[in-house]
Amino acid sequence: MHTPSSTSHPNTHRDAGAPETRASAWSSLGGARAMVANDAAAHPMRDPSTDTGSHRGGWPRSLLGVLRNAVVGLALLSAIPLALIGSGRAVVTRDSVRLAAQISRVDHLRVLRAPINPAISPQEAGAALRRLSTTTPTDYLPLQSGSAVHDRPWQRIELSSDIFPTMRTPQFKGPAHFMVIAKTVNGYNAKEMAYLREIANAPIWKDFDAVATAASVDLVGGMSGTTSSSEVPISRYPSIGFSGNKQLAFAAVSRAAYYEASGDHAEAERMLRTLVSYGFTLIDQGAGAIDAMLGRIIVDIGRDGLWHLYTIRGRNEESVLVKPLPLAASVTAPVWRSATDIAADSRLPRSVRLDALSSLSLQSCGSLRSVLTGPSAATKSAISGARASMVRYPSEHALFDLIERSVEHGPELDYLNAYNPIVGIAQVVSAVTGNPRVANCTVLAASIKPN
C-alpha cells in the first residue's frame, strides 16, 4: 500500500489562511510561527520611501471627503423646503392696489375736514393717539405708556329697556350710529338725553379732537417711542386698535346727536366733521393697511352722520356730497402695476404707501431666486427712495429699519400648526447657510392650505 510523502506537491499547496490549514497549524507547536510567516509573506510591510502620491495626504483627502459629503447633504436637505416654496404655495401678496383704490373712494370727502389747529405739535398728537388706543404692549415691542386711561361711558353704562329701545345693535351698546341723528327730529326722553349728555361731556374727546385737528401726527413715535428694536418683525408691529377706535367713532355720532337734539346744529356739524377728520388722520398718518382701512371706515361713519344731519335740516346740496357710496366700486384712480409703484406715488396716503413697502417681505418668497439671493436691486432702491421722501421723525427711521429687515429676511411669522418636519429642516438649512428666507418662506408655505 502506497504511503503519501511528507513533502507536499507544489500544485496541492493550501493557503495558511484556509480553515483547515489554520486548524492543523495550531495543532503543532510551530503552528503560530508558520501562520505569522505566511501572513507576512502575503502582506509585506510597505517601505515609506516607495510611497506614491496616492498614499500621501491621507487626512486632507479625508477632510475634503467629509466637506464634500456635507455639501451634498446640505443640498439634498435644502431641496426639500425649496420644493415646497417652489410649488407656489408661498406666493402670497397683500393686495395693496385694491387698498389704494378703496381709500381713493373717499377722497372727495376731504373738503369736510375740520379746520387744522396749528398749536398741536406732531408729538402731542401722537401722545394723544396713544392714550386713545386700546392696543396692549407685546413682548416684541413695548408700547409707550399712556399717562391717562380714558373713561369710555358707552362701555360701562347699562341701558334700561326705556332708553333707545328701537335703536340697539350688536355692534354698539349705545344707540345705532345710523339712526341716532335722524331720530333727533322726534326728540329724546329725559333718560336718553342724560345718556347722550354724558357721552358728549366725556374727557376723552379732548384727545380725540387733538388727533383729528393736528396738521401732522407722529403716530409711530406716539405708539412705540422714537426708536424700535431692529429685531421686531414688521408683522408684529402694533396698530392703534381696530375695535376700540371703531367703537369710539360710534360714540362720536352720539356726541353729535346730543348737540343736534339740544338745538345746537352748528356744534353737531362740527362734531361730525371732526369725526371725518379723525378718519383721514389715520389714513394719512397711519403705518399700514389696518390704520388705512380703519380710517376709511371711520370717514364713512362720519359721512353717514352728516348725510342724516343735512337731510333733516333740508340742506340738499351738502347731502348730495355725502350721500351713501355705491356698493360697486367705480374708481378712476391711476393703475399701479406693483407695490413699488404704489410706494413711489406721493399722491397716495402714507398708510397705503407703507403697506405696499411692508408687503415686499411677502414677495421675497415669490420665487426661488429671491429666496436664495435676496431682494432685487429695484426693491432695495424703492425702499431707499421711499425712506428719503417719507421719513419725518426719528421714529419713522426706525420703522423703515424694520421694513428693510423684513424684506431682507422674509416674512417672520409664527408657525402655529403642528410640528412640520419640513419646517424643521428649513430652520436647520437657514442656520447653516445664514439665509433666514429659507425658513421664513417655508413657514409661510406650510401655513397655507393647498387648494
C-alpha positions in Angstrom: 0.0 0.0 0.0 1.4 3.4 -1.0 2.2 5.8 1.8 1.9 9.6 1.0 5.1 11.5 1.1 5.6 14.0 3.9 6.7 16.6 1.3 3.7 18.4 -0.3 3.5 18.8 -4.1 3.6 22.4 -5.2 0.2 22.1 -7.1 -1.5 20.8 -3.9 -0.2 23.5 -1.5 -3.0 25.3 0.5 -3.1 28.8 1.8 -2.4 29.1 5.5 -5.4 31.3 5.9 -7.8 28.4 5.0 -9.7 27.0 7.9 -8.3 23.5 7.7 -4.8 24.8 7.4 -5.2 27.1 10.5 -6.5 24.1 12.5 -3.6 21.9 11.6 -1.1 24.7 12.2 -2.4 25.4 15.7 -2.2 21.6 16.4 1.6 21.8 16.5 4.0 23.9 18.5 5.3 25.6 15.3 1.8 26.5 14.1 1.8 30.1 15.3 5.2 30.7 13.7 4.0 29.2 10.4 0.9 31.4 10.4 2.9 34.6 11.1 5.4 33.8 8.4 2.7 33.1 5.8 0.7 36.3 6.7 3.9 38.3 6.5 4.6 36.9 3.1 1.0 37.6 1.9 1.0 41.2 3.3 4.6 42.6 3.3 5.3 46.0 5.0 5.5 48.9 2.7 8.7 50.9 2.6 7.8 54.6 3.1 10.4 55.6 0.6 8.4 53.8 -2.1 5.1 55.6 -1.4 3.4 57.0 -4.4 1.2 60.1 -4.4 -1.9 58.0 -3.9 -0.8 57.2 -0.4 0.2 60.6 0.7 -2.0 63.4 2.3 -4.5 60.9 3.8 -6.1 63.3 6.3 -6.5 66.3 3.9 -8.2 63.9 1.5 -10.5 62.6 4.2 -11.4 66.2 5.3 -12.2 67.1 1.7 -14.4 64.0 1.5 -16.2 65.0 4.7 -16.8 68.5 3.4 -18.0 67.2 0.0 -20.4 64.9 1.7 -21.6 67.8 4.0 -22.2 70.0 0.9 -24.1 67.3 -0.9 -26.2 66.5 2.3 -27.0 70.2 2.7 -28.0 70.5 -0.9 -30.3 67.5 -0.5 -31.8 68.9 2.7 -32.3 72.3 1.0 -34.1 70.7 -1.9 -37.0 69.7 0.4 -38.1 73.1 1.7 -37.2 74.7 -1.6 -39.5 72.3 -3.4 -42.4 73.4 -1.1 -41.6 77.1 -1.7 -41.3 76.5 -5.4 -44.7 74.8 -5.5 -46.3 78.2 -5.5 -47.9 77.9 -2.0 -45.6 80.7 -0.7 -46.8 83.2 -3.3 -49.0 85.4 -1.1 -49.4 89.0 -1.9 -51.1 91.7 0.1 -53.4 93.5 -2.3 -52.0 97.0 -2.0 -53.6 98.0 -5.3 -57.1 97.2 -4.1 -56.4 99.0 -0.8 -55.2 102.1 -2.7 -58.4 102.0 -4.8 -60.7 101.7 -1.8 -59.1 104.6 0.0 -59.3 106.8 -3.0 -63.1 106.4 -3.0 -63.5 108.8 -0.1 -61.1 111.4 -1.3 -64.0 113.7 -2.3 -64.9 113.9 1.4 -61.7 115.7 2.3 -63.4 119.0 1.9 -65.4 118.1 5.1 -62.4 118.0 7.3 -62.5 120.3 10.4 -60.1 123.2 10.5 -56.4 122.5 11.4 -55.2 123.6 14.8 -51.6 124.7 14.3 -50.9 124.8 18.0 -50.9 121.0 18.3 -47.5 119.5 17.6 -47.0 116.1 15.9 -45.6 114.6 19.1 -48.5 116.0 21.2 -51.0 114.5 18.7 -49.1 111.2 18.7 -49.2 111.0 22.5 -53.0 111.8 22.4 -53.5 108.9 19.9 -51.6 106.5 22.2 -54.0 107.4 25.0 -56.9 106.7 22.7 -55.5 103.4 21.6 -56.7 100.2 23.1 -53.6 98.3 21.8 -51.7 96.4 24.5 -47.9 96.1 24.7 -46.3 92.9 23.4 -43.1 91.1 24.3 -41.6 92.1 20.9 -42.5 95.8 21.1 -43.3 97.5 24.4 -45.6 100.5 23.7 -45.4 104.0 25.1 -47.2 104.1 28.4 -50.3 106.3 28.3 -50.4 108.8 31.1 -54.2 108.5 31.2 -56.7 105.7 30.8 -59.8 107.3 29.4 -63.3 106.6 30.7 -65.5 105.3 27.9 -69.0 105.8 29.3 -70.6 103.9 26.4 -68.9 100.8 27.7 -69.9 101.0 31.3 -73.5 102.4 31.1 -76.1 99.7 31.1 -79.2 100.9 29.2 -82.6 100.1 30.6 -85.4 99.0 28.4 -86.8 102.5 28.0 -83.6 104.0 26.6 -83.3 103.8 22.8 -85.5 100.7 22.8 -85.7 100.5 19.0 -82.1 101.6 18.2 -80.0 98.8 19.6 -77.5 96.8 17.5 -74.9 94.1 18.4 -72.1 96.4 17.3 -72.5 99.1 20.0 -74.1 99.2 23.4 -75.5 102.7 22.8 -77.9 103.9 20.1 -77.1 102.8 16.5 -74.9 105.4 14.7 -77.0 105.2 11.6 -80.2 106.1 13.4 -79.3 108.4 16.3 -79.1 111.6 14.2 -82.3 111.1 12.2 -84.3 110.3 15.4 -83.5 113.7 16.9 -86.4 115.2 14.9 -88.8 113.2 17.2 -86.9 114.2 20.4 -85.5 112.0 23.1 -86.8 111.4 26.6 -85.0 112.6 29.8 -83.1 109.3 30.3 -81.9 109.3 26.7 -80.8 112.9 26.8 -78.9 112.2 30.1 -77.1 109.3 28.4 -76.2 111.5 25.3 -75.0 114.3 27.6 -72.7 112.0 29.5 -71.2 110.8 26.2 -70.8 114.3 24.9 -69.1 115.6 28.0 -66.6 112.7 28.4 -62.9 113.9 28.8 -61.8 111.5 26.1 -62.9 114.0 23.4 -60.1 116.4 24.2 -57.5 113.9 22.9 -59.8 112.9 20.1 -60.1 116.4 18.8 -56.3 117.0 19.1 -55.6 114.0 16.9 -58.3 115.0 14.4 -57.2 118.6 14.0 -53.4 118.3 14.1 -51.6 119.2 11.0 -49.5 116.0 11.3 -49.1 113.2 13.8 -46.1 111.3 14.9 -48.1 108.1 15.1 -45.1 105.7 15.2 -43.4 107.7 17.9 -46.6 108.1 19.9 -47.2 104.3 19.8 -43.7 102.8 20.2 -41.3 105.6 21.0 -38.6 107.2 19.0 -36.7 104.0 18.5 -37.8 100.5 17.8 -35.7 97.3 18.0 -34.5 96.1 14.7 -35.3 92.6 15.8 -39.1 93.3 15.8 -40.8 91.6 12.8 -42.8 94.1 10.9 -45.8 91.6 11.0 -45.9 92.2 14.8 -45.8 96.0 14.6 -48.8 97.2 16.6 -51.8 99.0 15.0 -53.7 101.6 17.0 -56.5 99.2 17.9 -59.3 98.5 15.4 -62.2 97.6 17.6 -61.7 100.3 20.2 -61.4 103.1 17.7 -64.5 101.9 15.8 -66.5 102.0 19.0 -65.1 105.5 19.6 -66.4 106.5 16.2 -69.9 105.2 17.0 -69.8 107.2 20.2 -68.7 110.3 18.4 -72.0 110.2 16.4 -73.9 110.0 19.7 -71.9 113.0 20.8 -73.1 115.0 17.8 -76.6 113.8 18.4 -76.6 115.4 21.8 -75.9 118.8 20.3 -78.4 118.3 17.5 -81.1 117.3 19.9 -80.2 120.3 22.1 -80.7 122.7 19.1 -77.0 123.4 18.6 -76.9 122.5 14.9 -73.5 124.1 14.2 -71.8 122.2 17.0 -73.4 119.0 15.9 -72.0 119.5 12.4 -68.6 120.4 13.8 -68.5 117.2 15.8 -69.3 115.1 12.7 -66.7 116.9 10.6 -64.2 116.3 13.4 -65.0 112.6 13.2 -64.3 112.7 9.4 -61.0 114.4 10.2 -60.1 111.7 12.7 -60.6 109.0 10.0 -58.5 110.9 7.5 -55.7 111.3 10.1 -55.5 107.5 10.4 -55.4 107.2 6.6 -52.8 110.0 6.1 -50.6 109.4 9.2 -51.0 105.7 9.7 -48.3 103.0 9.5 -50.1 100.4 7.4 -53.2 98.7 6.0 -55.0 98.3 9.3 -54.7 102.0 10.0 -55.8 102.8 6.5 -58.9 100.6 6.5 -59.9 101.7 10.0 -59.6 105.3 8.8 -61.7 104.6 5.7 -64.4 103.0 7.9 -64.4 106.0 10.3 -64.6 108.5 7.5 -67.7 106.6 6.2 -69.3 106.7 9.7 -68.8 110.4 9.8 -70.1 110.8 6.3 -73.3 108.9 7.1 -73.9 111.1 10.2 -73.5 114.2 8.1 -75.9 112.8 5.5 -78.6 112.3 8.1 -77.9 115.8 9.6 -78.0 117.6 6.2 -81.1 115.6 5.2 -83.2 116.5 8.3 -82.0 120.1 8.1 -83.0 120.4 4.4 -79.5 121.1 3.2 -79.9 119.3 -0.1 -76.7 120.4 -1.8 -74.5 119.2 1.1 -76.5 116.0 1.3 -75.6 115.1 -2.3 -71.9 115.3 -1.4 -72.3 112.9 1.5 -74.8 110.5 0.0 -74.1 106.8 0.6 -71.3 105.4 -1.5 -72.3 102.9 -4.2 -71.6 99.3 -3.3 -69.8 98.7 -6.7 -66.5 100.4 -6.8 -66.2 102.8 -9.7 -62.7 104.0 -9.2 -61.0 106.3 -11.6 -57.7 106.1 -9.7 -54.4 105.5 -11.5 -53.4 101.9 -12.3 -50.4 100.8 -10.3 -48.5 97.8 -11.6 -46.7 96.8 -8.5 -46.2 97.5 -4.8 -43.1 99.5 -5.6 -45.2 101.8 -7.9 -47.6 102.4 -5.0 -44.8 103.1 -2.6 -43.3 105.7 -5.0 -46.6 107.5 -5.6 -46.6 110.6 -3.5 -50.2 111.3 -4.2 -51.2 108.3 -2.1 -51.6 108.4 1.7 -48.7 107.4 3.9 -50.5 104.4 5.3 -51.1 102.9 1.8 -47.5 103.5 0.7 -46.1 102.0 3.9 -48.4 98.9 3.5 -47.0 98.5 0.0 -43.5 98.5 1.3 -44.3 96.1 4.0 -45.8 93.7 1.5 -42.5 93.3 -0.2 -41.5 90.9 2.5 -44.1 88.5 1.2 -42.9 89.0 -2.3 -39.4 87.9 -1.2 -40.9 84.4 -1.1 -42.4 84.7 -4.6 -39.6 82.9 -6.4 -36.7 80.6 -5.6 -34.3 83.2 -7.0 -35.4 85.8 -4.5 -35.4 83.2 -1.7 -31.8 82.3 -2.5 -30.3 85.6 -3.5 -32.4 88.2 -1.6 -34.3 91.3 -2.7 -33.5 92.7 -6.1 -31.7 96.0 -6.6 -35.0 97.5 -7.8 -36.7 96.6 -4.5 -33.9 98.0 -2.4 -33.9 101.2 -4.5 -37.7 101.6 -3.9 -37.3 101.3 -0.1 -34.4 103.7 -0.1 -36.3 106.3 -2.2 -39.4 106.0 0.0 -37.3 106.5 3.1 -35.8 109.7 1.6 -39.2 111.1 0.7 -41.4 109.9 3.6 -39.4 110.0 6.9 -40.1 113.0 9.0 -39.2 111.9 12.6 -36.6 109.6 14.2 -39.4 107.1 15.0 -40.1 106.7 11.2 -36.5 106.0 10.5 -36.8 103.1 13.0 -39.9 101.9 11.2 -38.1 101.9 7.8 -35.3 99.8 9.5 -38.0 97.2 10.3 -39.3 97.3 6.8 -35.8 96.8 5.3 -35.1 93.9 7.7 -38.4 92.2 6.9 -37.7 92.4 3.1 -34.2 91.1 3.6 -35.3 88.2 6.0 -38.7 87.4 4.5 -42.0 87.4 6.5 -41.3 86.4 10.0 -44.4 84.5 11.0 -45.3 82.2 13.9 -45.9 78.7 12.8 -49.0 77.8 14.7 -49.7 74.4 13.2 -48.5 71.0 14.5 -44.8 70.4 14.1 -43.9 70.0 10.4 -40.6 68.2 9.7 -40.1 70.3 6.5 -40.2 73.5 8.7 -37.6 71.9 11.0 -35.3 71.0 8.0 -35.7 74.6 6.7 -34.7 76.0 10.0 -31.5 73.9 10.0 -30.7 75.0 6.5 -31.2 78.6 7.4 -29.0 78.3 10.5 -26.2 76.6 8.5 -26.4 78.9 5.4 -27.2 82.2 7.3 -30.2 82.7 4.9 -33.3 83.3 7.1 -35.5 83.4 4.0 -35.4 79.7 3.6 -37.0 79.1 7.0 -39.4 82.1 6.9 -40.7 81.3 3.4 -41.1 77.6 4.3 -43.2 78.6 7.3 -45.3 80.8 5.0 -45.8 78.0 2.5 -46.5 75.4 5.2 -49.2 77.7 6.7 -51.1 77.8 3.5 -53.6 75.0 2.9 -53.4 73.7 -0.7 -56.4 74.1 -2.9 
